[in-house]
Amino acid sequence: MGEFRMPSLGADMEKGILVGWNFKLGDPIKRGDIIAVVETDKGAIDIEVFEDGVIDEILVQPGEDAPVGTVLALIRTEKELPGAKVEAEAEAKLGKQEVVLTEKRTRVSPLARKLAGELGIDLSKVEGTGPGGAIEGADVERAAQTKKIAEVEAKKTAEQVPHIPLKIKTQPQDLQSRMRRAIAAAMARSNREIPHYYLETRIDMSCALKRLEIENQKRSIKERLLPVVLPIKATALALREVPELNGYWIDDQLQLQEAVHIGFAISLRQGGLVIPAIHHADMKSLDELMETMRDLIIRTRSGHLRSSELTDGTITLTNLGDMGVETVYGVIYPPQVALVGFGKITEQPWAENSMLGIRPILNATLAGDHRATDGHRGSQFLEALNRYLQEAEKL
Amino acid sequence: MTDSEIKEIIFRLLGEIAPEANFAELPPGENLREVLDIDSFDFLNFLIGLNAELGIDIPESDYGQLRTLADIVSYISARLK
């Protein structure tokens, strides 16, 4: 029996309030389905399920709060019922035999056979009304009609199930203070446990911005890219070269993560911030990154982030350039081991080839966990980041 | 379209981004993004809104001309004539 538990949506979460179930008892569920909505310190979050099965028992009702790890529901999975597969196989065999027997015993008219094929009707389940119980065309049509009505009824019932039966009303101020406390807990833990080191580099953005300008000239306003997508993509590619920064520090050791899911810090107008993950950022095109970020920003502010988006981040990226600061020294979000920060792109004097010029400069910083990596690897990451931004046409 | 009609549209679009803002007291000569705390994503959404509402195209090279409320009103009114 699978246990569906209150997930931990970050190091800072202690409990959640179950807002509602999207499925009812006996419903089949698939991996990735949004099974429930949970109110957390980060707003209402859509919770995904990670196995296929059937909902066997619901243990926590809407409106109840539950600490992280509480079993919310039991899920019957096929592989966990050893008898189930054997039984199903036996049943399938029996069914086949039955059909054979039926076909031996019962006469079926050619028209009925043809119709049964077309309408998807199992002849062994059709009652014949012809001479000697023979199945005729009309019998198949009647069976098809019954089947259709049953399907429509089943669909109606499914539609009538209230998806979110209860809406928990959270006062905005309440959410704000809970979010503040959650951030406080996570950041205090980070400062207590993680020995941070900080590196900083200045990146000439002329090439990257030129590429963006040419690209945006071809585009309608709706399709334009924002400058931030370039350093995001460059970060994702640079992490492939320095994978030690992409992972978690758990049980006194570094656990590298193969997928690059960049947590992108999004600040909320009412205060606080949420860090949803841009899944597989290294494999996304600039357009896909822009689209994903737009979608994440909308859902961060309006609710309906998915649980995987809050838990999958393998590194955090914070872009404070919009606010006008030039440099940001971040605090790592545990159990992650690094945080990349970008400031505002500003025109600055730049010496190159014994010439002094003015270039658009981005200050990129890395906060690294010294338990997991050393400054040498960290500086290789910033080097790679810079290199990708100098070859922005390849991003 | 008069300047006050243009302002009305601007305030409506900005209201979707910054619902708490009091536009009556908005200083016309100050940087709109700073005063209202509007990030680059929201600013792009605002321009997309202006484009949809008024049909004017705003090339990226003109973004620098759209700093204050007064800037934006005069930019739009020049392009609607």
HADDOCK unambig.tbl for C-alpha pairs under 7 A between the chains (distance, minus, plus):
assign (segid A and resid 221 and name CA) (segid B and resid 48 and name CA) 6.15 0.50 0.50
assign (segid A and resid 222 and name CA) (segid B and resid 48 and name CA) 5.95 0.50 0.50
assign (segid A and resid 322 and name CA) (segid B and resid 39 and name CA) 5.57 0.50 0.50
assign (segid A and resid 322 and name CA) (segid B and resid 40 and name CA) 6.29 0.50 0.50
